């Protein structure tokens, strides 16, 4: 599982909840409905990113690129872009992308971490620990549910309790 970033033009939301609302609205309006030509700020942003990491698999520097689906400008619509990063594209790349976006007046939301970027490493680590804990709790709930005996239903087939004679 890599990082999935939604990036848009506009002020950074005040908190996480506002970030989620804004990200959903931007995604619905620009990324899922009718695609539009990328805005000048998004185009310049993509140019800056491809200076760092090329989005052309023929480029010898391609091995370092975090892009899962190049060319990345194809993922842009209007004042927004959706970037899907490879497994190797981790929090450092996500934060770098967000820092570059800041220079162009863009806001970055990491879908997988569920947080606005750039964020300090400690905040990202804390969120990953929370996500791991939530996953462990969900797994334990499933294990507990499997251990619970299921109530027998009236008239349902049940295996015979008689011992079979061997031949």
Secondary structure, DSSP 8 states (H G I E B T S, - for coil): ---EEEEEES---SSHHHHHHHHHHHIIIIIISS-----HHHHHHHHHHHHHS---TTSGGGGG--BSSS-GGGGEETTEEEEEB-TT--HHHHHHHHHHHHHTTEEEEETTTTEEES--HHHHHHHHHHHHHHHHHHHHHHHHHHHS-----TT------S-----
